[in-house]
């Protein structure tokens, strides 16, 4: 089954844009800065910055980061693992039930 067929054209374009930016604008093709990591995860930059202090992001353990002198770097592999750890829901009702 072709999973690309189930993805909206807008989302495919967004993923393509992130992939192309990933390899051209970052310090490393494997890692990105806080702003790009926040965009990738869909959270505000300040929320991701705060997670480095609290250890939590959206009520879950925050993704690990690396320091290179003063630069904070997030590996895409780590961000993908964090996203994969989030639960999936088939409906809003299912998500609400899980939260109660």
Beta strands, then each sheet from edge to edge (+ up, - down):
strand 1: 31-32
strand 2: 56-57
strand 3: 60-61
strand 4: 66-68
strand 5: 71-75
sheet 1: 1+ 5- 4+
sheet 2: 2+ 3-
end
